[in-house]
Amino acid sequence: MQYYLAPMEGITTWIYRKAHAEVYGALDKYFIPFLETHEKRDFKTRELQEILPAHNEGIRAVPQILTKHAGGFIKVARALKSFGYDEINLNLGCPSKTVVSRRKGAGFLSFPEELDQFLEEIFSALDVKLSVKTRVGKDSPEEFGRLLSVYNKYPLEELIVHPRIQADYYKGVPRMECYEEARKRSRNPLCYNGDLFTQSCIRRFCGNYPKEERLMIGRGLILNPGLIHGGTKEQLWEFHGRLVDGYLGRGLSETSVLFKMKELWFYQIHLFADTKKYEKQIRKVQSFPEYQKIVEELFRERDLCPPA
């Protein structure tokens, strides 16, 4: 089985990806949070930091692009190829209302004819591997059949399917009937993404689909960075330290680092037993030194108890 880390804006930064690979062992692919296309400028400094080859050394990193404009995609893809990337991913899964209102991400799924033309243009212009991360529709899962027919026209490196519609966001259960349809009809290699939070979730999926070869995991790996290769409390402490040192070492203020780590603890607090007190303290703390004291006490007083 191949395991991929899903891109999560603000969390799976290059510092996060590097620390994860060094502490827990590299996954098969790390998808870089999406880059948006801009006609009148080059990469922002923050974007450039994410895609610099030196910042992704030792891992298989795949940049992701969010756009509805073929020309913009082609321009960014060519720039990424000049950095040495041989695979690029198209984001058709982001459910954010801000993104969708601009007909990007999952919003593009409502326009299959335009999407077809978009794919035709980029495949005609580019000679890099192109993959797609998609939801199964914007408003209804009945949209997926038409979308799948569009995807089948092109030689995708892989089709990553998150079987929810945009309106679901991340609520409810994945619409596995759509993934079943993809398994029956897709002419491209498939990768499943959605609600793989624990080892038991992964085992259950593999038991139901023993021939599948690729899994993309987002929130499950953010919650438990040792989900795939296993991990100890000592490794988690080292991982935490590498993140903090990495962000501070790159010039982020203590306040910025504090809020980055708070976002991460929204997930990782569930790795420990009996953490109601610490969860509340981390959520409310405003001082970085005080945050450090709280986390040190958490690691000292509580044991890892990954959700089963």
N, C-alpha and C positions, 0 to 999 in steps of 0.2 A: 504494500500500500504506500502511495505517495501522500505526504501531508503538506498542506500549504497554510500559511498564515494569511488570513483575510486582512485587507487594509482597513484601518480605523483611524480616521482623521484625528490628529492631536495625540494619539496614543502610540501607534506603531511607527514611530519616527525611526530615523536611521540609528539613533542612539539605542532605542529599544531593540531594534532588530539585531544590532551588533551584540548587545549584552545578552540577549536571549540565546543566540547561537553559541556564544562563548561559554555561557554557564550551563545550558541544558543540551547543547548539541544542535547542530543546524537542521532545520526542516528542509524539505525538498525545494520549496519555493517560498519567498517572502514577497508579497505584493505591496508595492509602494503606494501609499494613499494618493488619491487622484490629483493629477495636474490638470488645470483648466487652460484652454487655448486663448491666446491673446494676439491679435493681429499687429499691435503697435509696440510691443515690447518683447524682450527676451525673458528668460526665467528670473523670477524674483530670487533674492538671496536665500530665502527659506526653501524654495523649491530646488534651487541649485544644491543646497546642502544635502537634500534628500537623494539626489540622483548622482552625485559625484561618485565615480567608481571607487575611490579610496574609502568612501564611507560605507560601501557595500562589499568590500573585499572579503572573500571567504564564504559568501553566501550566494545563492541563486536568487537575484532580485528581479522582479518584473514590474516596470512602471505601469501605472494605470492612467488613462486619459478620460476626462469627462467633457463631452462636447456634443453638439448636434451639427457642427460644421466640418465637412470633409476636408476642406482646405486647411483649416486650423489643425485638425488631427494629423494630416500629412506633414505639415511644417514641424510640429512638435515631435512626431515619430522620427523624422529624418535627423532632427537634433539629437534625439535619444540614441539613435543608431550610431551617431558620431561619437557618443560616449562609450560605445561598445555593447549596448543592449541589443539582443537578437530576438527578443519577444516583447510585445506590447499588448496591454489589455485595454479593452473598451468597457467603460462603466455604463451599464444599462440597468443598474440595480439600486442606485441611491434613492431612497424614498422621501428625502427631505422636501418639504413643500416649497422652499425657496428654489431648490434645484428643479423640481418637477414643473413649477410654474414657468420656467424658461425652456421647457420641453427638452431637458437634459436628463441623464440618469434614467430612472424608471419612467419619467415623463415622455421620453422618446418612444416608448413602447406603444403609445396610442397612435402612432403614425407609421405603420409597417411599410407603406410604399416609400416614404421618405427614408426610412431606415435601410430599405433595400438599395435605394440609389446611393446612399451614404456608403454602404459596404462595398458596392460596386466600384465607387470612385477610389476608396482607399486601397482595395485589393489590386486595382489596376495600376496604382502609383507606387506601391511600396513592395520591397522585397525582404521584409522581416516577418517573423512569425506573429500572427495576430490571434488573440483569444478574446472571448467575450464573457463578461459576468452579467447575468441577466436575472431579472425576476420573471414570473410567468404571465405578467400582464400588469396593466395599470389599474383598471377598475374591475376586471373579471377574469377568472382563470380560463374562461372560454376564449380569451385572446391568444392563448399560448399556441394553439394549433397553427394559426396564421404566422405567428412569429417563428415557430420552428421551421415552417416551410421556407421562410426567408433565410434563416441561419443555414439550412441545408444546401443552399445555393453556393456557399463559399467554403473554402478549405481552412476552417478554423484550426488553430493549434489545439484548442479545446473549448468546449462550451461549459461554463461554470453556472450551474442552475441553483438559484435560491428559490425554492418553490412556494413563494408567497407573492401576492400582488402588492402594488404600491400602497394601496389603501390599508393593507394589514400592518404596515410598518414591521414590527417584530413581535406582534401579538398573535395569540392563537397558535394553532399547530401548523406545521408546514403542509402544504397541499400535495401530498405524495402521489395522488393520482396524476398530477402534471409531470412529476418526475418519472412515473411509470410510462407516460406517453413519450417523454424524451428518450427513455431507454429503448422503446420499441421503434421510434421513428428517426432518431438523430443519426445523421451520416458522419458526425464529428465525434471525437472522443469526449466523454462526459466527465465532469467533476461535480460532486454533490456538495452543497453548502447549506447549513441550517440546523440550529438547535443541537449541536454536538457538544454538550457541556461537560460530559463525564466519560470515563472509560466504559461504563455500562452503556451509555448512549452509542458510543462507537462500536462496541461489540454487537449491540442489537442491530445497528445499521448493517454491519458486515455480515451478520447472520441472515438478514433479510435479502441482502444483495451481495452474495459471495464473489461475484465476478467483477465488482467495481474496483477500480485501481487508484482513484484519486479522491481525496477529501480536503476541502477547504474549511478551516475552523477559525472563527473570529472570537466571539465572546467567551467560548469555552477555554481558549488558550490565554485570553487576557485574565480570566478568573484564575486559571491554574497553568502557569507557564511550563510546568513539568508534566502536562497532560499526556504528551506522546512518549517521552523517554523516561518519565519518572523524575521525581525531585524530592529533596529533603528540605528541612527548615533552614539548614546551613546554606543550601543553594539559593533559596529564596532571599535570605539575608544578603548574600553576595550580589544577587541580581538587583535588589533594591539599592545597594550601595553603588553599583556601577551606573544605575540610572541617575541617581542624585549627583554623583561625581561627574558624570558625563554632561548633564545639563548645566551644572554650575561651571564646569570647565569650558563650556562653549559660550559663557558670558550671560546666561540667563540670570535674572535676579532671584533672590531667595523667594520672593513672593510668587514669581512665575513658576518656579520649581515646586513650591508648595501646592499650587493649584493643579499642576500636572500630576503630582503624586496623589492628591485627593481624588482626582478623576480615576486613577488606577485602583485606588483602595475601594472605590464603589464596587468593584468586582472582587478584588483579592481578599477582602475581609472575610469572605465566605470560606476561605481555606482554613480558617482557625475555628476552634470550638469556643463557645461562650464568649462572644465578642461584642455584645450589645453596648457595654460601657465604652470600649475602644472605638467602635463604629461612631458613636455619638461624639466622642472627643475629637476624632479625626475630622469629622464633618464640620465641627464648630471652630477648630483651632485656626488662629490668624497669624501666629508667629512661627517662623520656620524652626528656630531652636526648640520651641515648645513641641512642635510636631515631631522632631527627632526624638525627644524624650518619650513621647507617647508610643512611638513605633518601637523604640528600644524596649520599653516595658512590655509591649504586646509580644514581641519575640521571646522575651525572657519568661513571661508568665503563662503563655498559652502554647499548646501543641498544635501542630498541623492536623487537620481533620478534613481532608478533601471531600466534597460532596460525592456520595455514591450514586 
